[in-house]
Amino acid sequence: MNDQRDNKTLKSVRITAMRQTVYRDLMEQFENPIEHACDIAMGQVFISVDGKCPDGLCESAWESMKPFVEALARGEGNFFDGWMQNPHSAMISCNDGFRPVSFYLETIF
């Protein structure tokens, strides 16, 4: 994925929180108790402008999706030779092994 950017041609990317899975057995076995591990609400929408992280999006989630958002912003897509029905989209999960959130990324034309 190319890092060269021309902000005049970058597209916006909609990021929608679709689903969260919680692995309580793993949390009980391995995690120290923490509060507010994830404040993302299902259905919450963020807009990435110029391939940048939107305000309020979890930094850990952003690191998981950043290469895909940047590629979509450049007009790229069709990841993994037809993985998604919409070639200008991706379904990416954050890297929280205890409560991962799946995000639907889609180019806004």
N, C-alpha and C positions, 0 to 999 in steps of 0.2 A: 504494500500500500504506500503510495507516494506521499511524501510530506510537503511537497510544493503546493502552495495555496494561492489562488487568486480570489480574494474575497468577493469580487464582482460576480463570480460564477458559482460560488458555493450555495448549495440549497440548504434550507432548514430541514431538520429531522425531528419528527414527533417521537417521543419516548413515552410509552404507556405501561404502567405497572399492571400486569395481567393476573399474576397468581403468586402466592407465597406458600411454600411448603415448610412445615416445622417438624423437625426430627427430635421429639422430646426425649427419646431414649438416648440419643447421642448427647444431648444437652446435659442430661442427668449424669451420664457417665464421664464426660470430658470437660464440660464448660464450667467456669466459675460463674456464679450468679451475677447477671448484669441487668441494669434497667435501661430501657429505651434503646435496645440493640438496633431496632429498625423502626423509623417513623414514617415509612412510605405507606400510603393508603392504596389499596387495590383500586384501580381505575384512575389513579392520579396521573396527570399528563404533564410532561415537561417538554419544552421546545429548545433544541440545540440550534443556535444561530452561529454561523461561520465555523462550525465544527467544534464549538467550545462547550464545556460543561455548563448545563443550566443551573441557575441558583436553586438551592434546596435539594439537589440530587446528591445522594450518598456518594462520598468519594470512592469507597470500595466498589460500588456498583458502576460508577463512571469508569474506573480502571478496567473493568471487565468488558465494557461495551465501547470504549473510546475508539479502538481501531475500526470498528464497524460503523460507528457514527461518522467518523472522519471520511471513510470511504463513500458512504451514502451521500454525504454533503458534497463530495466531489463529483457525484453523478455515477459512481460505480455501483455495482450490485451483483446479482446472480452469484452469490457466494456458494462455494462448494458445488458448482455445476447444477443448479436447479433445485437446491435444498428447499427454498421457500416458494409458495405459489405466486406471491408477488415478488418479482426479482429485485425490487427496490426496497426490500425489507429484510429484517433478521429478528430472530427470537433469541435473546441473550439473557442468561441468568447471572446474578451477582455471585461473588465467590464466597459468600457466607455458607459454610458447610452445615450449619445448624438450622438456618431459616432462610434458604435462598429465595429470592424474588425473581420471577421471570418477567422480562421487559420486551415489549414488541416495539421495534424500531422501524420507522417508515419515512421515506423521503416525502417531503411536502413539495409538490410541484406548483 
